[in-house]
Amino acid sequence: MEKLISEFSFGLFFWQLLIFVGLLFLLRKYAWKPILTAVDERETSIKEALASAEAARLEMESLQSDNQRILKEARAEKESLLKEAKATRNEIITAAKEEAKTEAQKIMTQAQESIQNEKRAAINELKNQVSTLAMDIAEKVLQKELENKDKQLNYVNQLLKETELK
C-alpha cells in the first residue's frame, strides 16, 4: 500500500505540477499582462497625479506670494489715498478759513465805512439842526432887539461899521 500511496502521490504531484505550470502559463498569457499593464498604468497615473499635485502646490505658493504682493500694494495705495485725502481736507479747511477771514475783514471794513458814513450823516444832520436852531434863536433875539425903530437903525449902522472895518 505504501507503494500505491507513493505512486498515487507521485502521480498526484506530477498532475498538480502540470496543472500549476499550465495555470502559470495561462495566467501569464491572459492575466499577468493585463494586470501588469493595469499596474503600470496605475503607477503612471499616480506619478502624473503626484506631479500635478506638486505643480498645483507650486502654483498655490506662487499665487500666495502674488496675493501677498497685491495686498501690500493695496495697503500702500490705501495709505497713499488716505494721506492724499487728509492733505486735501486740510487744504480745503485752510482755504475755507482764509476765505472766512477775508470775508470777515471785508464785512468789518464795510461796517466801519457804513459807521463812518452814518456818523458823517448824523454830524451833518446835527449841524443842520444846530444852524436852524441858531437861526431861529437869532431871529427871535433880533426881533426882540429890533422891536423899536431906533434900535434897528443903531444895529444897522453898527453892522455897516463892522463891515467897513474888515
Buried (B, 14 or more C-beta within 10 A) or exposed (E): EEEEEEEEEEEEEEEEEEEEEEEEEEEEEEEEEEEEEEEEEEEEEEEEEEEEEEEEEEEEEEEEEEEEEEEEEEEEEEEEEEEEEEEEEEEEEEEEEEEEEEEEEEEEEEEEEEEEEEEEEEEEEEEEEEEEEEEEEEEEEEEEEBEEEEEEEEEEEEEEEEEEEE
